[in-house]
Amino acid sequence: MRIGQTSFAVFASKLLGSALGFVATLYFARELGASVLGSYALVLALVAWLKLGGRLGVSSAMTKRMSEGEEPAAYATAAGIVVIALGLGLGLLVVVFDGVIESYVGADAVGSHLGVGVAALAAVLLLVGLFESFVGSALTGERKVHIAGALTPFGIGVRSLVQIALVTAGFGLVGMLAGYAIGGLLVGAVGATALSARPVRPERRHFEALYEYAKFSWLGSLKSRSFNDVDVLLLGVFVQSSLVGIYSAAWSVANFLTLFDSAVSSTLFPELSRLDAEGRDESVAGLVEDSLAYGGLFLIPGLVGGGLLGDRLLRIYGPEFVEGVHVLWILILATLVYAYQKQLLNALNGIDRPDAAFRINAAFVATNALLNVVLISTVGFVGAAVATALSAAVGLGVAFVTLRSAIDFSVPFDEIARQLLAAAAMGVVVWTAETVLETVVGFDHNFATVLVLVAVGAATYFSVLFGLSPTFRSTVRENSPIG
């Protein structure tokens, strides 16, 4: 597998999907406001946490066992049986405790246009999400990461179109949730057709092998959800829904910048697993170093750009969203730190050390939850962003020490420094261009200005980095389709 080309293919797919989702979110923010967007974020966050209980690390265990190349169909079938049982059980509990869920989310905000309540919608989203997640994990286990990545823009495109149509028809938040479910269902169905593994009768040892990995790896999924959603869930308790909507808009911008590091980690995992199974320790260390070299490729310039253009970016959503400008910069910093932590944990899981990853994830989850409760209750929604950044830093430190004791790898400080220099040069050019547009040209259309400045910044950053970094030049040339 050409890792560079596969990473870029996955990234391009995620980029297209995120662009489609960004356009849809902009429409919802302008059409429905921050309050409804906040309720939507709370429902999705709640469903995301419920999905954790429907997987319990089984999906990641399936990916690991399938990537090892022995009896992939049996492991896929065993994992599917477990996920179906857990999903149906959780779906039933959601319906039973519908009153609690509707009280938390806000049934009045959701409405009853489709004749169903929040709990029923959450149950449907849960089952669809588990199906989609299972298929994606199975594709990754078969080293078909590019196919799983290509399904992302397809699903988001369908989801966005259906959501926009239903919102335009007056269904509001219910339409957004229904469209989300339809998009996930189609992604799962199409992805299932690309799987080579077909259902077979698994044996007890297959379930036991999944359990041996899942009993540690489940906390990795909890850690990921903790980073992405625990702040949103707690904000729903302490602040009004409009602030949750503003915070979610800032998160959407920050998460947009994580696409490439996510593509790198998802592409490298099956390769790390295979190389470790073959005993090729030096190759494993090389991949770890590569993952750290490119983990911040987009996030480092994003941090500089977020500091310069944060108010303009959030103003696109609407004037009320500018209140989250400080939150945006802190969240981008948090995602940068978390990106490096994620690469280290990905390596630990790839070399079959889920026990070590478990301890790191436990430290991260506990720190994140505690800091969010303390800082949100005292500082407000800015405290949620600070808590996320601090917990990511703690997780990064522990992950580095742990992986360093297992693998002899070096941190590519030179490459990271070159990215920082290129980002600094980009910042100077963007600041100058913005000043010229405002004071000399007198151009004041915010959205057009953002597009121009982002294009100028991206061109500057990658041009400077191409000149500064032999490693980056070599990577581009080796993975160029022309070459």
C-alpha positions as CSV (number, residue, x, y, z in Angstrom):
1,M,0.0,0.0,0.0
2,R,1.4,3.4,-0.9
3,I,0.9,5.0,2.5
4,G,1.4,8.6,1.2
5,Q,-1.1,8.3,-1.6
6,T,-3.6,6.4,0.5
7,S,-3.3,9.1,3.3
8,F,-3.9,11.8,0.7
9,A,-6.8,9.9,-0.8
10,V,-8.4,9.5,2.6
11,F,-7.7,13.2,3.4
12,A,-9.2,14.4,0.1
13,S,-12.3,12.3,0.8
14,K,-12.6,13.7,4.3
15,L,-12.0,17.2,3.0
16,L,-14.8,17.0,0.4
17,G,-17.1,15.6,3.0
18,S,-16.3,18.2,5.6
19,A,-16.8,21.0,3.0
20,L,-20.2,19.7,2.2
21,G,-21.0,19.4,5.9
22,F,-19.7,22.9,6.5
23,V,-22.0,24.4,3.9
24,A,-24.9,22.6,5.5
25,T,-24.0,23.8,9.0
26,L,-23.8,27.3,7.7
27,Y,-27.3,27.1,6.3
28,F,-28.7,25.6,9.6
29,A,-26.9,28.3,11.7
30,R,-28.3,31.1,9.6
31,E,-31.7,29.6,9.1
32,L,-32.4,28.2,12.6
33,G,-30.0,30.1,14.9
34,A,-27.5,29.1,17.6
35,S,-30.1,27.7,20.0
36,V,-31.4,25.0,17.6
37,L,-27.8,24.2,16.5
38,G,-27.0,23.7,20.1
39,S,-29.9,21.3,20.6
40,Y,-28.7,19.4,17.5
41,A,-25.2,19.2,18.9
42,L,-26.5,17.8,22.2
43,V,-28.5,15.1,20.5
44,L,-25.6,14.0,18.4
45,A,-23.2,14.1,21.4
46,L,-25.7,11.9,23.4
47,V,-25.9,9.4,20.5
48,A,-22.2,9.3,20.1
49,W,-21.8,8.3,23.8
50,L,-24.5,5.7,23.4
51,K,-22.6,4.2,20.5
52,L,-19.6,3.6,22.7
53,G,-21.8,1.2,24.7
54,G,-22.8,-0.5,21.5
55,R,-19.2,-1.2,20.6
56,L,-17.2,-1.5,23.8
57,G,-14.0,-1.7,21.9
58,V,-15.3,-4.5,19.7
59,S,-14.9,-2.5,16.5
60,S,-11.3,-1.6,17.1
61,A,-10.6,-5.2,18.2
62,M,-12.2,-6.5,14.9
63,T,-10.0,-4.1,12.9
64,K,-6.9,-5.3,14.7
65,R,-7.6,-9.0,14.3
66,M,-8.7,-8.7,10.7
67,S,-5.6,-6.7,9.8
68,E,-3.4,-9.5,11.1
69,G,-4.7,-11.5,8.1
70,E,-5.9,-14.7,9.7
71,E,-9.6,-15.7,9.5
72,P,-10.9,-12.1,8.9
73,A,-14.4,-13.3,8.1
74,A,-14.8,-15.2,11.4
75,Y,-13.7,-12.1,13.4
76,A,-16.0,-9.9,11.5
77,T,-18.9,-12.1,12.0
78,A,-18.2,-12.5,15.8
79,A,-17.9,-8.8,16.1
80,G,-21.1,-8.2,14.2
81,I,-23.0,-10.5,16.6
82,V,-21.8,-8.7,19.6
83,V,-22.5,-5.2,18.2
84,I,-26.1,-6.2,17.2
85,A,-26.8,-7.6,20.6
86,L,-25.4,-4.5,22.4
87,G,-27.1,-2.1,20.0
88,L,-30.6,-3.6,20.4
89,G,-30.2,-3.6,24.2
90,L,-29.2,0.0,24.3
91,G,-31.9,1.0,21.8
92,L,-34.5,-0.5,24.2
93,L,-33.0,1.3,27.2
94,V,-33.2,4.6,25.2
95,V,-36.9,4.1,24.6
96,V,-37.5,3.1,28.3
97,F,-35.8,6.2,29.6
98,D,-37.3,8.6,27.0
99,G,-38.4,11.1,29.6
100,V,-34.9,11.6,31.0
101,I,-33.5,12.1,27.5
102,E,-36.2,14.5,26.4
103,S,-35.7,16.5,29.5
104,Y,-32.0,16.8,28.9
105,V,-32.1,17.6,25.2
106,G,-35.3,19.7,25.2
107,A,-38.3,18.1,23.6
108,D,-39.9,21.4,22.8
109,A,-36.9,22.4,20.7
110,V,-37.1,19.2,18.7
111,G,-40.9,19.3,18.0
112,S,-43.0,16.4,16.8
113,H,-43.3,17.0,13.0
114,L,-42.6,13.3,12.3
115,G,-44.8,12.0,15.0
116,V,-41.8,10.8,17.1
117,G,-40.0,12.1,20.2
118,V,-36.3,12.6,20.9
119,A,-35.8,9.2,22.4
120,A,-37.1,7.4,19.2
121,L,-34.9,9.6,17.0
122,A,-31.9,8.9,19.3
123,A,-32.5,5.1,19.1
124,V,-32.7,5.2,15.3
125,L,-29.5,7.3,15.1
126,L,-27.8,4.9,17.5
127,L,-28.6,1.7,15.5
128,V,-27.7,3.4,12.2
129,G,-24.4,4.8,13.7
130,L,-23.4,1.4,14.9
131,F,-24.0,-0.2,11.5
132,E,-22.0,2.5,9.7
133,S,-19.2,2.3,12.3
134,F,-19.0,-1.5,12.0
135,V,-18.7,-1.4,8.2
136,G,-16.0,1.3,8.4
137,S,-14.0,-0.7,10.9
138,A,-14.3,-3.8,8.8
139,L,-13.0,-2.0,5.7
140,T,-10.1,-0.7,7.7
141,G,-9.3,-4.2,8.9
142,E,-9.2,-5.3,5.3
143,R,-6.8,-2.5,4.5
144,K,-9.4,-0.7,2.4
145,V,-9.0,2.6,4.1
146,H,-9.3,4.5,0.8
147,I,-12.7,3.0,0.2
148,A,-13.9,3.8,3.7
149,G,-12.6,7.4,3.2
150,A,-14.3,7.7,-0.1
151,L,-17.7,6.9,1.5
152,T,-17.4,10.0,3.8
153,P,-18.2,12.7,1.2
154,F,-20.9,10.5,-0.2
155,G,-22.6,10.1,3.2
156,I,-22.2,13.7,4.1
157,G,-23.4,14.9,0.7
158,V,-26.6,12.8,1.0
159,R,-27.1,13.7,4.6
160,S,-26.7,17.4,3.9
161,L,-29.0,17.4,0.9
162,V,-31.8,15.6,2.8
163,Q,-31.3,17.8,5.9
164,I,-31.5,21.0,3.9
165,A,-34.6,19.8,2.1
166,L,-36.3,18.9,5.3
167,V,-35.4,22.1,7.1
168,T,-36.6,24.1,4.1
169,A,-39.9,22.2,4.3
170,G,-40.2,23.4,7.9
171,F,-39.2,20.2,9.8
172,G,-36.4,22.1,11.7
173,L,-34.3,20.0,14.1
174,V,-36.2,16.8,13.4
175,G,-35.3,17.2,9.7
176,M,-31.7,17.6,10.6
177,L,-31.7,14.4,12.7
178,A,-33.6,12.4,10.1
179,G,-31.2,13.5,7.3
180,Y,-28.3,12.5,9.5
181,A,-29.8,9.0,9.9
182,I,-30.4,8.6,6.2
183,G,-26.9,9.6,5.3
184,G,-25.4,7.1,7.8
185,L,-27.6,4.3,6.6
186,L,-26.6,4.8,2.9
187,V,-22.9,4.9,3.8
188,G,-23.1,1.6,5.7
189,A,-25.1,-0.1,2.9
190,V,-22.7,1.0,0.2
191,G,-19.6,0.2,2.3
192,A,-20.9,-3.3,3.0
193,T,-20.9,-4.1,-0.7
194,A,-17.1,-3.5,-0.8
195,L,-16.3,-5.9,2.0
196,S,-14.6,-9.2,1.0
197,A,-15.5,-10.9,4.3
198,R,-18.7,-12.8,4.3
199,P,-20.6,-14.2,7.3
200,V,-19.3,-17.5,8.6
201,R,-19.9,-19.4,11.8
202,P,-17.4,-18.1,14.4
203,E,-15.9,-20.2,17.1
204,R,-15.5,-19.4,20.8
205,R,-11.8,-18.6,20.3
206,H,-12.7,-15.7,17.9
207,F,-14.9,-14.1,20.6
208,E,-12.2,-14.6,23.1
209,A,-9.5,-13.1,20.9
210,L,-11.8,-10.0,20.3
211,Y,-12.4,-9.8,24.1
212,E,-8.6,-9.9,24.9
213,Y,-8.1,-6.8,22.8
214,A,-11.4,-5.0,23.4
215,K,-11.1,-5.2,27.2
216,F,-8.3,-2.6,26.9
217,S,-9.2,-0.8,23.6
218,W,-12.7,0.3,24.6
219,L,-11.3,3.1,26.6
220,G,-9.6,4.5,23.5
221,S,-13.0,5.1,22.0
222,L,-14.1,6.6,25.3
223,K,-11.1,8.9,25.2
224,S,-11.9,10.0,21.6
225,R,-15.5,10.8,22.6
226,S,-14.3,12.5,25.8
227,F,-12.1,14.8,23.6
228,N,-14.9,15.6,21.2
229,D,-18.1,15.5,23.2
230,V,-17.7,15.6,27.0
231,D,-17.4,19.4,26.9
232,V,-20.6,19.7,24.8
233,L,-22.5,17.4,27.1
234,L,-21.5,19.3,30.2
235,L,-22.1,22.6,28.6
236,G,-25.7,21.4,28.1
237,V,-25.9,21.2,31.9
238,F,-24.3,24.5,32.8
239,V,-25.1,27.0,30.0
240,Q,-27.9,27.9,27.7
241,S,-28.3,26.1,24.3
242,S,-27.3,29.2,22.3
243,L,-23.8,29.1,23.9
244,V,-23.7,25.3,23.1
245,G,-24.4,26.2,19.5
246,I,-21.7,28.9,19.4
247,Y,-19.2,26.4,21.0
248,S,-20.2,23.7,18.5
249,A,-19.6,26.1,15.6
250,A,-16.1,26.8,16.9
251,W,-15.5,23.0,17.3
252,S,-16.6,22.4,13.7
253,V,-13.9,24.8,12.4
254,A,-11.3,23.3,14.7
255,N,-12.2,19.7,13.7
256,F,-12.0,20.7,10.0
257,L,-8.2,21.1,10.5
258,T,-7.9,17.5,12.0
259,L,-8.7,15.8,8.7
260,F,-5.2,15.1,7.6
261,D,-3.9,13.8,10.9
262,S,-7.0,11.5,11.1
263,A,-6.2,10.3,7.6
264,V,-2.6,9.6,8.6
265,S,-3.6,7.6,11.7
266,S,-6.3,5.6,10.0
267,T,-4.0,4.7,7.1
268,L,-1.0,3.8,9.3
269,F,-2.8,1.5,11.8
270,P,-3.2,-1.6,9.6
271,E,0.4,-1.1,8.4
272,L,1.7,-0.8,11.9
273,S,-0.2,-3.9,12.9
274,R,1.2,-5.9,10.0
275,L,4.8,-4.8,10.5
276,D,4.6,-5.5,14.2
277,A,3.2,-9.0,13.5
278,E,6.2,-9.6,11.2
279,G,8.7,-8.4,13.8
280,R,9.9,-5.4,11.8
281,D,10.6,-3.0,14.7
282,E,12.7,-0.5,12.7
283,S,10.0,-0.1,10.1
284,V,7.4,0.4,12.9
285,A,9.7,3.2,14.4
286,G,10.0,4.8,11.0
287,L,6.2,5.0,10.6
288,V,5.8,6.5,14.1
289,E,8.3,9.2,13.2
290,D,6.5,9.9,9.9
291,S,3.2,10.1,11.7
292,L,4.6,12.7,14.1
293,A,6.3,14.6,11.2
294,Y,2.9,15.1,9.5
295,G,0.5,15.1,12.4
296,G,0.5,18.9,12.6
297,L,0.9,19.6,8.9
298,F,-2.4,21.4,8.7
299,L,-3.0,22.2,12.4
300,I,0.1,24.3,12.8
301,P,-0.9,26.8,10.1
302,G,-4.5,26.4,11.3
303,L,-3.5,27.7,14.7
304,V,-1.9,30.8,13.2
305,G,-4.8,31.3,10.9
306,G,-7.3,30.8,13.6
307,G,-5.6,33.6,15.7
308,L,-5.7,36.0,12.8
309,L,-9.1,35.2,11.2
310,G,-11.1,33.7,14.0
311,D,-13.7,36.5,14.2
312,R,-14.1,36.5,10.4
313,L,-14.6,32.7,10.3
314,L,-17.2,32.7,13.0
315,R,-19.0,35.7,11.5
316,I,-19.8,33.5,8.5
317,Y,-22.2,31.5,10.8
318,G,-23.9,34.7,11.9
319,P,-23.1,37.8,14.1
320,E,-24.0,35.9,17.4
321,F,-21.3,33.3,16.8
322,V,-18.4,35.8,17.0
323,E,-18.7,35.5,20.8
324,G,-16.8,32.2,20.4
325,V,-13.6,33.7,18.9
326,H,-11.4,33.0,22.0
327,V,-12.9,29.5,22.2
328,L,-11.9,28.8,18.6
329,W,-8.2,29.5,19.0
330,I,-8.0,27.5,22.2
331,L,-9.8,24.5,20.6
332,I,-7.4,24.6,17.6
333,L,-4.5,24.5,20.0
334,A,-6.2,21.5,21.8
335,T,-6.6,19.7,18.5
336,L,-3.0,20.2,17.6
337,V,-1.8,18.7,20.9
338,Y,-4.3,15.9,20.6
339,A,-3.2,15.1,17.0
340,Y,0.3,14.2,18.3
341,Q,-1.2,12.2,21.2
342,K,-3.5,10.4,18.8
343,Q,-0.5,9.3,16.6
344,L,1.3,7.9,19.6
345,L,-1.7,6.0,20.8
346,N,-2.4,4.7,17.3
347,A,1.1,3.2,17.4
348,L,0.6,1.6,20.8
349,N,-2.6,0.0,19.6
350,G,-0.9,-1.0,16.3
351,I,1.9,-2.9,18.1
352,D,-0.7,-4.7,20.2
353,R,-0.3,-2.8,23.4
354,P,-3.9,-1.9,24.2
355,D,-3.1,-2.3,27.9
356,A,-0.7,0.7,27.8
357,A,-3.1,2.7,25.7
358,F,-5.8,1.9,28.3
359,R,-3.9,3.5,31.1
360,I,-3.2,6.6,29.0
361,N,-6.8,6.9,28.0
362,A,-7.9,6.5,31.6
363,A,-5.7,9.4,32.6
364,F,-7.0,11.5,29.8
365,V,-10.6,10.8,30.4
366,A,-10.4,11.4,34.1
367,T,-8.5,14.7,33.6
368,N,-10.8,15.9,30.9
369,A,-14.0,15.2,32.8
370,L,-12.7,16.8,36.1
371,L,-11.3,19.9,34.4
372,N,-14.5,20.4,32.4
373,V,-16.7,20.3,35.4
374,V,-14.5,22.7,37.4
375,L,-13.7,25.2,34.6
376,I,-17.2,25.2,33.0
377,S,-18.8,25.9,36.3
378,T,-16.4,28.7,37.1
379,V,-15.3,30.3,33.8
380,G,-18.2,29.3,31.4
381,F,-17.9,27.9,27.9
382,V,-14.3,29.2,27.5
383,G,-13.4,27.0,30.4
384,A,-14.6,23.9,28.4
385,A,-12.0,24.8,25.7
386,V,-9.2,25.3,28.3
387,A,-10.1,22.0,29.9
388,T,-9.9,20.2,26.6
389,A,-6.5,21.7,25.8
390,L,-5.0,20.9,29.2
391,S,-6.2,17.3,29.2
392,A,-4.8,16.8,25.7
393,A,-1.4,18.0,27.0
394,V,-1.5,15.6,29.9
395,G,-2.4,12.7,27.5
396,L,0.4,13.6,25.1
397,G,3.0,13.6,27.9
398,V,2.0,10.2,29.2
399,A,1.6,8.7,25.7
400,F,5.1,9.8,24.7
401,V,6.8,8.3,27.8
402,T,4.9,5.0,27.4
403,L,5.6,4.6,23.7
404,R,9.2,5.6,24.1
405,S,9.7,2.7,26.5
406,A,8.3,0.2,23.9
407,I,9.8,1.6,20.7
408,D,13.1,3.3,19.9
409,F,11.9,6.3,17.9
410,S,13.0,9.9,17.5
411,V,10.8,13.0,17.5
412,P,11.2,14.9,14.2
413,F,11.8,18.3,15.8
414,D,13.5,19.7,12.7
415,E,10.5,18.9,10.5
416,I,8.1,20.4,13.1
417,A,10.2,23.5,13.4
418,R,10.1,24.0,9.6
419,Q,6.3,23.8,9.7
420,L,6.3,26.4,12.4
421,L,8.6,28.7,10.3
422,A,6.4,28.2,7.3
423,A,3.3,29.0,9.4
424,A,4.9,32.2,10.7
425,A,5.7,33.3,7.2
426,M,2.1,32.6,6.2
427,G,0.9,34.6,9.2
428,V,2.8,37.7,8.1
429,V,1.5,37.4,4.5
430,V,-2.1,36.9,5.6
431,W,-2.0,39.8,8.1
432,T,-0.5,42.0,5.3
433,A,-3.1,40.9,2.8
434,E,-5.9,41.5,5.2
435,T,-4.6,45.0,6.0
436,V,-4.3,45.8,2.3
437,L,-7.9,44.6,1.5
438,E,-9.3,46.6,4.4
439,T,-7.4,49.9,4.2
440,V,-6.2,50.2,0.7
441,V,-8.7,48.4,-1.4
442,G,-11.6,49.0,0.9
443,F,-13.0,45.5,0.3
444,D,-15.4,44.6,3.2
445,H,-17.3,41.4,2.1
446,N,-16.5,39.0,4.9
447,F,-17.0,35.6,3.2
448,A,-15.1,36.6,0.1
449,T,-12.3,38.1,2.2
450,V,-12.0,34.8,4.1
451,L,-11.8,32.8,0.9
452,V,-9.1,35.0,-0.5
453,L,-7.0,35.1,2.7
454,V,-7.3,31.3,3.2
455,A,-6.2,30.7,-0.3
456,V,-3.3,33.1,0.0
457,G,-2.3,31.6,3.3
458,A,-2.4,28.0,2.1
459,A,-0.3,28.9,-1.0
460,T,2.2,30.7,1.1
461,Y,2.5,28.0,3.8
462,F,3.0,25.1,1.4
463,S,5.3,27.0,-0.9
464,V,7.6,28.0,2.0
465,L,7.5,24.6,3.5
466,F,8.3,23.0,0.1
467,G,11.4,25.3,0.0
468,L,12.4,24.7,3.6
469,S,11.9,21.0,4.0
470,P,13.7,18.3,2.0
471,T,11.5,15.7,3.7
472,F,8.3,17.4,2.5
473,R,9.7,17.8,-1.0
474,S,10.6,14.1,-1.1
475,T,7.2,13.1,0.2
476,V,5.4,15.2,-2.4
477,R,7.5,13.8,-5.2
478,E,7.3,10.2,-4.2
479,N,3.6,10.3,-3.9
480,S,2.8,12.5,-6.8
481,P,0.6,10.7,-9.4
482,I,2.7,12.3,-12.1
483,G,5.9,10.8,-10.7
